[in-house]
Amino acid sequence: MYSPDASGVIRRTGRIPDTIPGISRFHQSTLHQGRIERHLLDSIAKVSDMRIKVERPIMPESITLDESKVNDPDAYPVTVVLRYLSEDEATPTQFGHKVENGLFRSSLATAEEEDSMYRLPEGAEPGQIETVHAKYVIGCDGGHSWTRRQLGINMVGEQTDYIWGVIDVIPETDFPDVRGRCAIHSANSGSIMVIPREDDLVRFYIQLPETAAAGQRVDKTKFTSERIVEAARKIIAPYSFNVGRMDWFTAYHIGQRVAEKFSRDERIFIAGDACHTHSPKAGQGMNASMMDTWNLGWKLGLVLLGRADPSILKTYESERRPFAQDLIDFDHKLSRAFSAKPKAGQAGVEDGVDPEEFKRNFEIGNEFASGTIINYPASVLIAKEESAPKASRPEQLAKNIAVGKRFKSHQVTRHAEGVAVQIGDLLYMNGAFRIFLFAGDVTNPAQMERIFQFADYLDSENSVVSRYTPAGHKRDHAIEVITVHANNLEQVDMHDFPAPALYPAYDYKKIYADCPTYHDGCGNVYENYGIDPAVGCLVVVRPDGYVALVADIDDHAALDEYFGAFLKVPAQPVGRNTEPDWTFIAEEKKQRRLAAKSQQPKHAVQPIVPGPAKVGVTA
């Protein structure tokens, strides 16, 4: 953080971590949009065996929706007319000139690869018209979205007066923190945000002295790279600033707007910048856009597979639009704080930005960028239990798990091998829901009996697993059950748990312990989640990693009610679990086994950590 002192000279006034400690087990990083696109393109090619390709030199001409067919799940009510572009039309320009890098080109591919992206498909001719009939269309076509305009959806919000320039350069400067993310407030020349990038590049967001007239669009052609660099020199003075190499530049007018609607009849959707625009300084554009499409994507996938009712698509707007509005409100505050004069050290500046408040805005920005600030509202997919009896509410069963927020990852120990595993790594993004069974202290026979009753439910004909898993698939295909108990590996064996409900034959990745490992300590998940080991609970996690339901282990009806509200029973469900029980779970043998273990000396096998196992919860 840099602000002017009493004499108007910028000084370093403080440091904060770029990633808030504890917000995630990962640190944030800055990635070129082209690198993200490359990952997506490679994945599309891999999973489709090269059958699906992104076709760039094509422009939509019209889009129509047959409203008489929108409620027919088998209909193709959307018609899109496409036109194939000529090479000149397909080559992107910036400020009227062709560019190699920047907004349009990734700079991560060879020239040949880039050129191939803009070639017409084999056999196609410029001007050729193609008509596509679709079940669903998603417009991810930016802040000036053609799709949004065709649907007649208005953007609500405002434009600021501020104009900012952006450059990607290798700087030649004696500014000491040029390779750190910096916020620089000058006394009278504006502000700069510094973001280090790959290959010695640094991105500079530079406030320009010009302002835009109310209601007028900015003529970007007036803002040359030299003009932007000169503005940077004035802000960063008394430090020197020159450019060794410039890769890209642009100028923009800050606007903060949210679309009135995010879809038309849940058949044509808009996502990303097409439905919310804001300044780039909060790092939200690509982050929020990918969260939009991931939220929509898994829901659309379940609907197209016939596994979920199309009504779940309504939750795309009900979940993402409030988040977009919150983001716009935050960006409104942050962008004005960036553009305002600093209060500290400035005589006569009473309404300037306070440095401490500015720091807090950066921390909030991290929560937005990471998605950890999101708390989706109650819906068919988010079972908030505000009206439930107090004793069974989620905040009593799992005090630190918020229904509607992302399921935070903590370390557990895979029982079969004793290796440390992050719960987040168990959330494979394959369209499956997860039921986490926090089994608690299962050395208590009464608690273990509850676990066996839950297993009997799972194996039964009418459990959510038996009803909603299509025949011919494994039982964890649609809803996977993962058990986390509160004991160490000396107190209980994996085979003490009921099979096949909690672990199919020879599947060792379903049972986990909250106990220490030799090398990685203990994750203390029960303490971190606020779960009482004497009671335990069930936590349902959606395919996108957000908590959908917290329930008592004995409340099987809560699972039936939740999944029954939106999942469809397949024509041939997998039905009752008939897999052979290969683990001594007959009642007599189970009781004999537990009785025998209770008579063993307390450390007959050398424990991983000396002393009694920790199964309590600290206040």
Order of alpha helices (4+ residues) and beta strands (2+ residues): beta-beta-alpha-beta-beta-alpha-beta-beta-alpha-beta-beta-alpha-beta-beta-beta-beta-alpha-beta-beta-beta-beta-alpha-alpha-alpha-alpha-beta-beta-beta-alpha-alpha-beta-beta-alpha-beta-beta-alpha-alpha
